[in-house]
Amino acid sequence: MYVPFENLPLESKIWIYQSNRRFTDDELSEIDAELKSFVESWASHGTGLEASYVLKYSRFIILAVNQETQMATGCSIDKSVALIQEIEKKYEVDLLDKMNVTFKLGEHIAHKPLIDFKKMAKDKAVSENTIVFNNLVNTIEEWSDNWEVPAKESWHSRFF
């Protein structure tokens, strides 16, 4: 059951998928429709999930479930991953590779393999104050407070 993202409780579980490139406006429109259709019918053990999604910066897909009303279980999570894999294939993007870092360079959002980000840190091309996207957050509340943070306040701090 679709619920507007902003109406979900702060404790709702989230999954963040970052694209290795910006989606075009047309792609975003299509992805929005695909996600809406998926979330409207997303269920766990036959019970509809109170769920939502948000697209951020034309690059991130964030899925959310209110686990107070119904827990997302293995099969329902597998269905969401299958949808993400379909999006990857259809739009020729990487969404599941966790060995990439997305960060801000001024107003620009950059996406680099982890090894390149580490080299940039060593070369001082990025600093501990560089805003990074900490995709390890687990709830809407953590996402609101700790998703876009200086590298020194996230797992990225080990590179400085």
Secondary structure, DSSP 8 states (H G I E B T S, - for coil): -B--GGGS-TT-EEEEEE-SS---HHHHHHHHHHHHHHHHH-EETTEE--EEEEEETTTEEEEEE-TTTS---HHHHHHHHHHHHHHHHHHT---S-TTEEEEEETTEEEEEEHHHHHHHHHTTSS-TTSEEE-TT--BHHHHHHHSEEEGGGSGGGGG-
